[in-house]
Amino acid sequence: MPERYAILIGINDYSDKPLNYCENDANEVTKTLIDRCLYRENNIYKRASYI
């Protein structure tokens, strides 16, 4: 199987209109990619508010 890569962005902290669940969604998509789609954790690049 060829290498798979993903970029996930989950930013809640917007000054005008903060969002509530973007970070959680990015974390859940990461788990799904690893568990169901056979992505390697090292091939998933995630940017979230807390990073």
N, C-alpha and C positions, 0 to 999 in steps of 0.2 A: 504494500500500500504506500502511495507517495506521502511525503511529509505534508501535514496540514498546519496552517497557522491562522490565528485569529487575533483581531484587535478589538477590545471591548472598552467602551467609555461609559462611565456612570458618574456624572457630576450632579450633585444636589445643590451645591452652594452657588447659586446665582444671586447677585445683589438685588435685582429688580423683582424677580419672581422665583424664590427658592422652590425646588422640587422635593418630593418626599421619598421616592422609591428607586431612583436611578442606580444608586450604589447596590442596593439589594438585588435589583434585576441583573446587574453585571455579575454579581457573585453567583446567582442562580444559573445564569447562562454558562458561566465557567464550569460549574459542576455538571451541567448537562453535556457540554462538549466533551468533558473528560469521561463521564460515566457511560454515555450513550453513543457518542460519535467517535470515540477512540482518539481524541486529541491528546497529545502529550502536554502535561502542565507547563513544561518549559517553552512550549510553542504558543502559549496564550499570553498576550500582552494586554494588561489591564491598566487603565487610568481611572482613578476614582477621586472623590473629594478628599479622602483621608490620606492620599499619597502625596 
